[in-house]
Amino acid sequence: MKNTEKKLAALSKTVATSGIGNAEPWGGADVVVCAVAPPPTEGGFYPDPRYVETRYVAEISWMFEQIRNIFWNHPGYGAWKEELFGRLGNVVQNQTARNVDATMEHLIAALLHEAHAIAEEISDHEGLDTMMLTWDNHILDDFIGNSDSSGMLTPTESNAFLTSLVSE
């Protein structure tokens, strides 16, 4: 897991010093990054994906790709990739809901912070906690109460987090 932390630190430094890249809209692990989600479908066997609405589609998609590349080869990735990307999607949605003027930099910092938290969880628990059985594309993170998610970063905390990673 130390290799993962090194790769996340390198990604954080890249973001802080070289900027954020662009990618085609992300779609994978039952998550779709888009500007506007389509209306829900009804009556299908498979649930709709988790739509992550953002005005920063290209940048958030790039970040999802970078994080995917870091976690891709971990044992058990196939079993918990929906939780990983669902949590990342929840971060974007929750940050945007709390602050409709959230900047791209704020969202990217929040994604990096969550990726570090996920890496720590995987290291501590030898995997990522998930639900054994789900419905309607729910993930474990969807059921964590507001008191447990109070650790979301404010824009000021996001900037401090990025600065701390660059100065290490």
C-alpha positions in Angstrom: 0.0 0.0 0.0 3.0 2.3 0.4 3.3 2.3 -3.4 -0.3 3.5 -3.6 0.4 6.3 -1.1 3.5 7.3 -3.2 1.5 7.4 -6.4 -1.3 9.4 -4.7 1.3 11.9 -3.4 2.8 12.2 -6.8 -0.6 12.8 -8.3 -1.3 15.4 -5.7 2.0 17.2 -6.5 1.2 17.0 -10.2 -2.1 18.6 -9.7 -0.7 21.3 -7.5 2.3 22.1 -9.7 1.4 21.2 -13.3 -2.3 21.5 -13.2 -5.3 19.3 -14.0 -5.7 17.3 -17.2 -8.8 16.7 -19.3 -10.4 13.4 -20.4 -13.5 12.2 -22.2 -16.5 11.8 -19.9 -15.9 9.0 -17.4 -18.1 6.0 -17.5 -17.2 2.9 -15.5 -17.9 0.9 -12.3 -21.6 2.0 -12.5 -20.6 5.7 -12.4 -21.0 8.3 -15.2 -19.6 11.8 -15.0 -21.8 14.2 -16.9 -23.0 17.8 -17.1 -26.6 16.8 -16.8 -28.0 13.4 -15.9 -30.7 11.9 -18.2 -34.1 11.2 -16.7 -34.2 7.9 -14.8 -35.2 4.9 -16.7 -38.0 2.7 -15.4 -38.7 -1.0 -15.6 -35.3 -2.2 -16.6 -33.5 -5.1 -15.1 -30.3 -3.2 -14.4 -30.4 0.0 -12.4 -29.3 3.3 -13.8 -25.7 4.2 -13.2 -24.7 6.7 -10.5 -24.7 10.0 -12.3 -22.2 12.6 -11.1 -23.3 15.9 -12.4 -20.7 18.6 -12.7 -19.7 21.5 -14.9 -16.1 20.2 -14.7 -16.8 16.9 -16.6 -13.4 16.7 -18.4 -11.4 17.5 -15.3 -13.3 15.2 -12.9 -13.2 12.4 -15.5 -9.4 12.9 -15.8 -9.1 12.6 -12.0 -11.2 9.4 -12.0 -8.8 8.0 -14.6 -5.8 8.9 -12.6 -7.2 7.3 -9.4 -8.3 4.2 -11.4 -4.7 3.8 -12.7 -3.4 4.0 -9.1 -5.8 1.4 -7.6 -6.2 -0.8 -10.7 -3.8 -3.6 -9.7 -4.8 -4.0 -6.1 -6.0 -7.4 -5.0 -9.8 -7.3 -4.8 -10.2 -4.3 -7.1 -12.9 -6.0 -9.1 -14.9 -6.6 -5.9 -14.8 -3.0 -4.6 -14.4 -0.8 -7.7 -18.1 0.3 -7.5 -17.6 1.4 -3.9 -14.4 3.3 -4.9 -15.9 5.2 -7.8 -19.2 5.6 -6.1 -17.5 7.2 -3.1 -15.6 9.5 -5.5 -18.9 10.4 -7.2 -20.5 11.0 -3.8 -17.7 13.4 -2.9 -18.3 15.5 -6.0 -22.1 15.5 -5.5 -21.9 16.3 -1.8 -19.3 19.1 -2.2 -21.4 20.6 -5.0 -24.6 20.3 -2.9 -22.9 22.1 0.0 -21.4 24.8 -2.2 -22.9 25.3 -5.6 -19.9 27.6 -6.4 -17.4 24.9 -5.6 -14.4 25.4 -7.9 -12.7 22.7 -9.9 -9.7 23.0 -7.7 -11.8 22.4 -4.6 -13.5 19.4 -6.1 -10.1 17.9 -7.3 -8.7 18.4 -3.8 -11.7 16.8 -2.2 -11.2 13.8 -4.6 -7.6 13.5 -3.7 -8.4 13.7 0.0 -11.0 10.9 -0.5 -8.5 8.8 -2.5 -6.0 9.1 0.4 -8.8 8.0 2.8 -9.7 5.1 0.7 -6.0 4.0 0.4 -5.7 4.2 4.2 -8.9 2.1 4.6 -7.7 -0.5 2.2 -4.4 -0.7 4.0 -6.0 -0.9 7.5 -8.7 -3.4 6.5 -7.0 -5.3 3.7 -9.7 -4.1 1.3 -12.5 -1.7 1.0 -15.7 -2.2 3.0 -18.6 -2.8 0.7 -22.1 -4.2 0.9 -22.4 -7.9 -0.1 -25.8 -7.3 -1.6 -27.0 -4.0 -3.1 -30.0 -2.7 -5.0 -30.6 0.3 -7.3 -26.8 0.9 -7.6 -26.4 1.7 -3.9 -23.1 1.5 -2.2 -22.1 1.4 1.5 -21.1 5.0 1.5 -24.7 6.0 0.6 -25.8 4.9 4.1 -23.2 6.7 6.2 -25.0 9.4 8.2 -24.3 13.1 8.0 -22.4 12.9 11.3 -20.0 10.4 9.8 -19.5 12.5 6.7 -18.8 15.8 8.6 -15.2 15.5 7.7 -15.8 16.9 4.2 -13.3 19.6 3.4 -14.2 23.2 3.0 -12.5 25.1 0.2 -10.0 26.5 2.6 -9.2 23.1 4.0 -8.9 21.7 0.4 -6.3 24.3 -0.4 -4.4 23.6 2.8 -4.5 19.9 2.0 -3.1 20.4 -1.4 -0.4 22.7 -0.1 0.6 20.1 2.6 1.1 17.5 0.0 3.3 19.6 -2.2 5.4 20.7 0.7 6.1 17.1 1.9 
